[in-house]
Amino acid sequence: MADHDSLYHRLFSHPGMIAQLLRDFVDEPWVEDLDLSAMRRVNAKLHADTGERRDGDMVWRIPVKDGSNLYLLLLLEFQSTPERWMALRVMVYVGLLYQHLINENLVRPGQRLPPVLPMVLYNGDPRWVMPPSLRELIDLPPESPFWRWQPDMRYHLIDEGAWTTEDLAARESLAALLFRLEHCREPSQIVPLVDAVIEWFQRNGDFEPLRPLFAMLTSRVMRMGDGADPAIRVSENLLEVRTMLATRAQEWQRQWKEEGLQEGRQEGLQEGRQEGRRQGESIILRRILERRFGVLPDWARQRLSSADTALLEDWSLRVLDAESLDDVFR
C-alpha cells in the first residue's frame, strides 16, 4: 500500500494529471475559470501535532482568471475501507495549510485567506458512502442555536470505482485510463487497455516522464485470486509489461475458468442437498396425510410437490389439529 501511495504521489505531481483530474472529474462551471496551465506545486508541510504526514497529500496553487488563487488540497486515500471522519481530517489539513501560508508570508497582514478546494481521491473497492460534510458528523438538531458556532468543511470526492467502464472510456485523458487500469480484472480486457495506454503516450509526448510509472503501476495492480501473481514482476518498461501480460492472459483465463467451474460444482451440490431435503419432507408429509385422510387427490399431491421447505413444515404442524385436508392446506 505504501508503494502504491508513492506511485500515485509521483503521478499526480505532474501538473497535466491534476489538470485532467479537474477537467474530467469535477463537474463544476468554475473549472473553466481556472488557469490550469499556470498551476504551481506548493511544498506545504502539513504536520499535525503528532508529527504525522502522509506522502500522498499534496497542495497546488492554481491561478483564477479574476486574478486570485485557488489552493487545491489533494488527499490520496488508499485505505481498505472508507474513512468516516474524512471531513474532520480535511478540516485539520486545511487549517494547517492556512497556518503554513501565514508562516511563509504568502498571506500578508490585512489580507484574507485564499479559498481551498479539498479533494479526496479514493481507489478502494467498497463504494464511498461517508458524510462529505463536517456538519453531518456533529450531533445537533437542525433547529439548535449552537450551529452558528460550529465549524463546517466539505470535500470533493472522486471515487474511482464509482465510474462505469463506459463513462471512463468516453474520456480521452490519462487519468481516466488510470482509473480503468486500477479496476480492470478481466483477462480479455487487460492487454487492450495497456495498448490504449501505450498509444496515449505516443500521442502525448509531454507526459513521457509518467510512462515508467504506469509500467510499474500496471505490474503491481494485476492480481490472481487473493494474492499477487509471482510471474508478473515490477518493470519500468511499459512494452515489456504488455508482453508479459499478453503471455499470461490466456493462463489467467484458464485458471479463472477452472475456479468458476469448481465454485459452480459446489453451489450445485449445495442446491442438490437442499432439494433432496425438500423432497424427503414432501414424501413424509404425504404419507402422514394419507394415513389420516386416505388417498390424496391430485390437487393435494401437486401442492406438496411444489411447496418449499418452510411451507412443508407449516403444513406438518397443522396436521396435528386438522380435521380435513382443507384445514391443512388453507
N, C-alpha and C positions, 0 to 999 in steps of 0.2 A: 504493500500500500504506500509506503514511503517513496519507493522508486516511481510509482505511478503518479504520485503527487508532484514529484520533482519534474517528471516529463511534462505534465500539464503546465507547471510553472514556467518551464522553458518555452513551451508552445505559445502561451499567452503573454510572454514577454515580447512577442513580436507585435508591433502596432497594427499590422494588417489583420491578425487574428482578432484583435479587440474590435477593429472596425467592422469586420464581418459579423461578429457576435452581436453588435448593436444593430446593424442593418437588418440582419435576418431574424433575430430572436427578441427584439424589443419593439413591439408594435405600438409605437407612440409617434405622433406627428412631430414632436420637438427633436427627434433624432435628425431630421433634415436641417435643423439649425446648428448642429454641431460641426465644427471644422475638424473632421477626423484625420485629415492629412497633417495636421499640426499638433497632434497629441504628444505628450511627453510623459515618460515614466517618472514617478516620484519615489525616491528612495526613503520612504517613511518607515521609521522604527516604531511599529505598533506593539510595544511591550506593555503587558499588564503588570500589576504589582508583583505577580508571581514570576515575572521574567519570561513567561511563555510567549513564544512567537512561532507561527506556522509559516513555512516557506511558501505555501500555496496562496497566501493573501498578498495582494499587490494593489498599488494605487497608480492611477493615471490622471493627469491633468489635461482636460480637453477644452480648448477654446470654443466659445459660443459666438455666433455671428454678431451679437449685440455688444461684444467687447468684454464680456465677463468670462469666467472659467467655471467649468463643472468638474468636480473630482469624482472619478469612478473608483469605488472600493470593490474589488473583485475577490470573493471568497470561494475557493475551490473546496467542495465538500465531497469527501470520498469515504464517509462512514458507511457501515453496512446497513444502518437504519437512519431515517431522517432525524434531525435534531429539533426537538420540541422547542427548546429555548433559543433558537436561532435569532429571533427578533431582539432578545435581550443581549446576546453576544454581539450582534450588529451595532446596537446602541453603544456598547462599550468601545468597539473598534472605531466608530465614528467620533466618539469623544476623544480617544487617543489621537486620531488623525487631526482633529482640530487643535489639540494641545501641541502636536508636532508643528503645525503650520504657524502657531503663535510663537513657539520657541525659536523657530528658524526665521522669524521676522517676515514670513510670507503673508501675514495679515498685520498690517500696520495699525498703530493706535488710532482709534476713531473709525476704523473700517469695520464692516460687518463680516461675519464668517461666510465663506463661499458655500454654495449648495453641494451636497454629496449624494451620489447615486449608489446605494449599496446593492450589489448584485451577487446572488448565490448561484454557482454553477454546480449542479448535483448530477452524478452519473450512476447512482445506485439502482438496484433492481426494484425494490419497493417504491411505489409512487409516493411523492412528497405531498402529504396532506396536513402538514403542520401550520399553525397560525402564522400568516405573513406579517402581522402587526403586533406590536408590543401590547397595545390596549386590549387585545383579545386574551392576553395572559394575566391581566390584572383583575382581581376578584372584587369588582364593584358593580352594583346595579346601574343600569343606564341613567337613572334619574339622580344618582348620587351627586352631592355638591363638591365632592373631593376630586372629581375628574379634572377640574381646572388646574390642579397641581400635579397631575400625573404625567410622566414622560410618554412620548409617543415616538415610534420608529417603525418604518415599513421597509421591506427589502423586495427587490425584484428577483423572482426565481426563474431559472432556466433548468428545467428537469429534462435531461437528455432523453430518457426513456419514454417520456410522455408524448413525444413526437412520433407520428407514424412513419413508416418507411416511405410512403408516397409523399408525405409532406417534406421530408428531408431530401428526397430525390428531386423535388421540384426546385431546390435551391442550388445554385451553382457555386457555392462557397466551400472553402476548405474546412470551415467549422462544421458545416452540415455533413461533409464526408467523415469528419472525425466522429460525430455522433453516430452515424451509420456503422462505422467500423467498430465502435465500442460495444454496440448491441447486436452485432451480427454473429450468429452461431450456426447458421446453416452452411454445410459444406459446399452446396451448389452456388452459394452467393458470395463466398469469401474471395475467390480468385477474381471474378468480375469486379468486385468492389475495389480490390487492390489495384487492378488495371485502371479503374477510374481515377484513383489517387495518383498513379504514375502519369496518366495523361494530363491531369490537372496541373501537376508540377511542370510538365513540358510547356504548358500554355502560360504559366505564371512564373517567370524567372525571378521576380522579386522575392518569392517565398522559398527559394532554393535552400537557404540555411535550415529550413524546417524539414527537409526531406529525410535526413538521417533520424530525426526524432520520430517521424511517422513510421520509419522502418522498425525502430526499437519498440514503439507502441504496438505495432502490428504483431511483432514477435511475442509480446507479453500478454496481449489480451486473448489470444487463441487458447481455448481450454478444451480439455477432453474430460467429460464426466465431472467429477468433483475436484480434479486436480490438474495441474499444468501438464501439457504433453511434453515429455522429455525430448522428443525428436525435434521440437521447434526451439532452436537456440536464438538468443538475442543477437541481432545483427544491425548494423547501421546502413547496410546496402539494401535498398528497397527492392531492387530487381532480384537480388539473391533470396530475400524473404518470399517474394512472389513465386519463385521457382520451387522453394521448399513447400509452400502451401499447395501449389498445383500437384506436387507429388503426393502430399499427404491427404488431400481432399477425398480421393477415392477410398482410401483406407478408413478415414473418419466415417464416411457414409456407410461403409460396410459394417463397421463396428456399431454405429448408432442403430442401424437396421437390426442387427442381432440383438442389441439391448431392447429395442422396441418389441421384437418378437417374443423375447423372454418375458417381458412385462405383460404382453398380451396373453401369453400362456398362463401366467399366474392369475391374472384377472379372470380368465376363463375357468380355471379350476375353482376360484372362489365363487363365481357365479353358479357353477355346476353344483357345488356343495349347498348353496342356498336353495337352488331349485329342487335338489333331492330332498332337502328337509321339508320344503313346502309340499311336495308330492306325498311324502310319507305321512304328514299331518292330515292331508286331504283324505287318504285311504283310511286312516284310523277313524276319523270323524264319520266317514261314510258307513263304516261297519257299525259304529255305535248307533247311528241314526237308524240303520236297517234293523238292528236288534230291538230298538224301541218302537219304530213305526212301520216296520215291514219294508218291502221292496220300494226303493225310491223312484219317484217319477223322473222323467228326463230333465225337466227344468231344474230339479234339485241337484242332479248329477252335474249339469252344466255349471251351475253356480259354484259347486265345490271345486271343479276342475279349473275355474278361472280366478278363484279367490286368492289373495295374498296371505302371507303368514299371519299378519295381525288380524285379518278378518276371520281366518280359521280359528284362531284362539278365542275370539269373541263368541263365535258360534258354539264352540266347545263348552264354554261356560253357560250358555243359555240352555243347553241340553238338560242340565240338572233340574231346571224348573219348568221346561216347556211341556205343554200338553199336546202340541201338534207341530208338524213341520213349519207351519206358518209362524208359530211362536219363535222358532229357531232363526228363520230367515227374514224376519220382519225388518 
